[in-house]
Amino acid sequence: MAVLAKANQLAAEGRSIIHLEVGQPDFKVAEPIRRAAIKAISAHQTGYSDANGLPALRLKISDYYARYYGLNIDEHRVILTAGASGALALVVALLTDPGDGWLLSDPSYPSNRYFIEAFSGVPQVCNVGPETRFQPSADAIRQAWQPSTRSLLLGSPANPTGTSLQAPALTELAEVVADRQGFLVSDEIYQGLEYGPEARVSALSAHDDAFVVNSFSKYFGMTGWRLGWLIAPDNAIDSLIRLAQNLFICPSLPAQHGAMAAFEPEVMTILERQREILASRRDFMLAELPATGLEVPVAPDGAFYLYARLPEGAPTSDDYCKGLLDVTGVATTPGTDFGSYQAERYLRLSYAQPQAILEDALGRMLKYRL
Ligand SMILES: Cc1ncc(COP(=O)(O)O)c(C=O)c1O
């Protein structure tokens, strides 16, 4: 937030700022989605919906899991929410009694820690580094599990590192959690944005009782529409719906009508093309970034971030990011936003910007090095 405030201040002073700190795709929302939402608004479909969302949209999400993941998820297990944030709030509210421990990776998405604390839970971090592609191993989770631990929260593909868990690792992790009668929660908000040869995978493939968080924000490019979803086991659905009614009433109805078009073949073709563009930007950045002195120890296979190590002798990440912004106008996010493990040696940059802007950013960063 400090970098963003500084970037905004410099922009207001007339400086040219490149935003590599932002966590949203630069693509406009696909036209059929926009049209479907406008049609709904014109037809006054703007009231409340059921707390868990439109049945027709839940059915489309169930079909999506069948088509892309080969999974049979009954639509009653899908709860539409205000983004992945709404889904995370619901699942943490449901699974947390005061003092319950939640295992999560350091580094990881910062808000998760605060969700857990807001519901009187205790974040318990498992440090992850390049050796394990910034993902927790089953052994590490076995060791980190404490008597108070109830849940394991995974992110795949992960923010800030862009690395994914594949099916065998997910299965092992699911077993560790099941052996301890814990809950497995997987934040899969960047799913669809995968660049490796591996098939798409969900924690639901490893464990049908997993709680899975997803969103229309990233792959579908609908950040400001505030729509996401949660998949939960059958026996959790009634309680989750009661929580959703009281916390949010329902997710945005115009957004839900827009999202009804999101799974049309025409839209999927557009999204697939965008994924390819992001993949080529990723390759470009991975090839060019080392010349700036920043090293990406693990090539990401998802999302749109690079988690880069600072050069030897560089100041800590907060100071490095501030200096980079001051001197070159390139805004990045210091590793310290995502935790504390080796965080002062890393920064995150997003390549969800047009190629020409990325080239401009790299040119400026090159001069910062000299
Ligand atoms: C890992 C992760 N989870 C959840 C969210 C929240 O996303 P939203 O509420 O827009 O769906 C974000 C946003 O950047 C994220 O990176």
The ligand as an ORCA input file, in Angstrom:
! r2SCAN-3c Opt
* xyz 0 1
  C      -4.583    -15.538     -3.875
  C      -5.740    -14.596     -3.885
  N      -6.875    -14.964     -3.274
  C      -7.942    -14.140     -3.244
  C      -7.911    -12.895     -3.842
  C      -9.150    -12.028     -3.788
  O      -9.701    -11.953     -5.069
  P     -11.187    -11.526     -5.426
  O     -11.896    -11.228     -4.167
  O     -11.058    -10.338     -6.344
  O     -11.793    -12.671     -6.174
  C      -6.752    -12.468     -4.495
  C      -6.667    -11.151     -5.127
  O      -5.658    -10.704     -5.635
  C      -5.627    -13.355     -4.523
  O      -4.477    -13.031     -5.136
*
